[in-house]
């Protein structure tokens, strides 16, 4: 079996483009036939972050940049922002552009698998990623993991090319570092690949100077963002995700390691150490373990209560869904991983770097499993496995062709044929499942993305003076601010009792006990149960205080399935006399939008808006039973309540 395929481009490489183009047709038809769920997903955050970068608003509100971007770096919104410039704020066009951009990934997988075993392996890997990638049928229309995979594959290919050239191409080594830095600034999980260049020095004999060029590229990409964010927030990006008790030790360990590495290189100790091949290999194994184990521990430390709640009863069904059909996928996965380990042990540099990259995906995969998040976050690991699997199938066929003796040839040919048949059968079934009943309708379908939000923004553009400040509830606030494009000043309305949900990728500063029913504020105009005996609420004093402090003359209430009944709030506010409704869009649905204008008059007492489900939940609380539910209601809501029925 060859150590690796040729890295030079040839006529066979041209076949990868039409292959991906043809196989992507069913996936694009399926995507075009779906009803896109933009609101309630990550897309509004990314669109708003892109809008802030394009308009320059991100410079003014950097303190919250990572939070409104889902805790990630600026690369993904920067790419969306670069598309906003030619395409405008046409959400449908932006979504299609990002979807088409993701088709670069199968082509990159082709070149990686080609390095492992030649063009046939690359074509198989490209086909598998095109049809079976976790991003293909994901409900997330703007998929950050697809761009993460793009930069991860580019960085790995550039690193392989740099290692192949030895130390003769500092530019290529720096480029591989810049691409890895871009991956880290796309999504922080890419930091798991930071040691790959060092391990190439220890295990593959790559010159240390070339690795320094690589890490210079990483620093040039990452340090400006790190410094920029620290100057605005006082927090060290990524380190602030860790529990407070671990932040100082991690920073100290990183500083000590960097200091020792610089001293060793400057004194020549590093060169003398690397001169011994055996010492170098053992050091490489030590670095591999010393990185993978603590990284796993630190990653799991950020999962919060999800780790203690994880059990075989919860993890088992989740993994079964990810690996479905399990009877086929699980054995193939085990064989592919085993083959990768074997080739990494006895094969060439490409296999070793691939195996290390896969190993460093284990902490990420464990994190996603514990959280039970969308399988799209396994995309990088899946793509690397597809490359290894493509090489496995081709190498089995080559072994059968070149094997000595009939039994060896029959065994190799049988194994390769079985894998090919299984892949072809699964691919045919996949294509059949992706193709819509009416492909023409899927091609011509126009996706009306949140028309109520677009209608409201169009109306405010014509009727609300530019520069006017608008208080907006959180449900659709990001999306409305993105569509508005900076014509008005948007401020997110803060509730008296906010939802406080621990998120590993976003720093939460709320009080976990804030939602207790004993803390329902005086003058509450809206109360909703959020589970058990905890609530979220808004009071008239809080609303008026924010309007006064921000100078907002308008309040926009946005509907969401997470906040059933909130669209009844504008009527309550208008009843107080302090506001008047000036525009409503889509209020018959759960995601309507209502704009109110301040009248400048002091508010009259009004009843509190509560949905029937909340009333039922509150009636089961021990405190309300102890005090008598009717008495508790009268004392907590002295101005009465308005019951709102939420349709299912």
SULZIDA-V549848 format. One record per backbone hydrogen bond with DSSP energy under -0.5 kcal/mol. NH is the residue of the N-H (numbers start at 0). CO is the residue of the C=O. If there is no record, write none. Layout:
# SULZIDA-V549848
NH/CO
NH/CO
This chain:
# SULZIDA-V549848
4/113
12/9
13/9
13/10
14/11
15/12
16/12
16/13
17/13
18/14
19/15
20/16
21/17
22/18
23/19
24/20
24/21
25/21
26/22
27/23
28/24
29/25
30/26
31/27
32/28
33/29
33/30
35/33
37/35
40/37
43/37
44/41
45/41
46/42
47/43
48/44
49/45
50/46
51/47
52/48
53/49
54/50
55/51
56/51
57/51
58/55
59/55
59/56
60/56
63/60
64/61
65/61
67/63
68/64
69/66
70/65
71/65
71/68
74/184
77/73
78/74
79/75
80/76
81/77
82/78
83/79
84/80
85/81
86/82
87/83
90/88
93/89
94/90
95/91
96/92
97/93
98/94
99/95
100/96
101/97
102/99
103/100
104/101
106/102
107/103
108/104
109/105
110/106
111/107
112/108
113/109
114/110
115/111
116/112
117/113
120/117
121/117
122/118
123/119
124/120
125/121
126/122
127/123
128/124
129/125
130/126
131/127
132/128
135/132
136/132
137/134
140/138
142/140
143/141
145/142
146/142
147/143
148/144
149/145
150/146
151/147
152/148
153/149
154/150
155/151
156/152
157/153
158/154
159/155
160/156
161/157
162/158
163/159
164/160
165/162
167/164
172/168
173/169
174/170
175/171
176/172
177/173
178/174
179/175
180/176
181/177
182/178
183/179
184/180
185/181
185/182
186/182
189/186
190/187
191/188
192/189
193/190
195/192
196/193
198/194
199/195
200/196
201/197
202/198
203/198
203/199
204/200
205/199
210/206
211/207
212/208
213/209
214/210
215/211
216/212
217/213
218/214
219/215
220/216
221/217
222/218
224/221
225/221
226/222
227/223
228/224
229/225
230/226
231/227
232/228
233/229
236/234
238/236
239/235
240/237
241/238
245/242
246/242
247/243
249/245
250/246
251/247
252/248
253/249
254/250
255/251
256/252
257/253
258/254
259/255
260/256
261/257
262/258
263/259
264/260
265/261
266/262
267/263
267/264
268/263
269/263
271/267
272/268
273/269
274/270
275/272
276/274
279/275
280/276
281/277
282/278
283/279
284/280
285/281
286/282
287/283
288/284
289/285
290/286
291/287
292/288
294/290
295/291
296/292
297/293
298/294
299/295
300/296
301/297
301/298
302/299
303/300
305/302
306/303
307/303
308/304
309/305
313/310
314/310
315/311
317/313
318/314
319/315
320/316
321/317
322/318
323/320
327/324
328/324
329/325
331/327
332/328
333/329
334/330
335/331
336/332
337/333
338/334
339/335
340/336
341/337
342/338
343/339
344/340
345/341
346/342
351/347
352/348
353/349
354/350
355/351
356/352
357/353
358/354
359/355
360/357
361/358
364/360
365/361
366/362
367/363
368/364
369/365
370/366
371/367
372/367
376/373
377/374
378/375
381/377
382/378
383/379
384/380
385/381
386/382
387/383
388/384
389/385
390/386
391/387
392/388
393/389
394/390
395/391
396/392
397/393
398/394
399/395
400/396
401/397
402/398
404/402
408/404
409/405
410/406
411/407
412/408
413/409
414/410
415/411
416/412
417/413
418/414
419/415
420/416
421/417
422/418
423/419
424/420
425/421
426/422
427/423
428/424
429/425
430/426
431/427
432/428
433/429
434/430
441/437
442/438
443/439
444/440
446/444
447/445
448/446
449/447
450/447
452/449
453/449
454/450
455/451
456/452
457/453
458/454
459/455
460/456
461/457
462/458
463/459
464/462
466/486
467/464
469/488
470/553
471/490
472/555
475/472
476/472
477/473
479/475
480/476
481/477
482/478
483/479
484/480
485/480
486/483
488/467
489/487
490/469
492/471
495/536
496/536
497/495
500/498
502/505
505/502
511/509
513/510
515/512
516/532
518/515
519/516
523/520
524/537
525/537
526/608
527/535
529/533
530/533
533/530
534/514
535/527
536/496
537/525
539/522
542/538
543/539
544/540
545/541
546/542
547/543
548/544
549/545
550/546
551/546
552/468
553/468
554/595
555/470
556/554
556/593
557/555
558/591
562/559
563/560
565/562
567/564
568/565
571/567
572/568
573/569
574/570
575/571
576/573
577/572
578/572
579/596
581/594
582/594
584/592
588/585
591/588
592/584
593/556
594/582
595/554
596/579
597/552
598/577
599/577
603/575
607/639
608/524
609/607
609/641
610/526
611/643
614/610
615/611
616/612
617/613
618/614
619/615
619/616
620/617
624/620
625/621
626/622
627/623
631/627
632/628
633/629
634/630
635/631
636/632
639/636
641/607
642/640
643/609
645/643
646/644
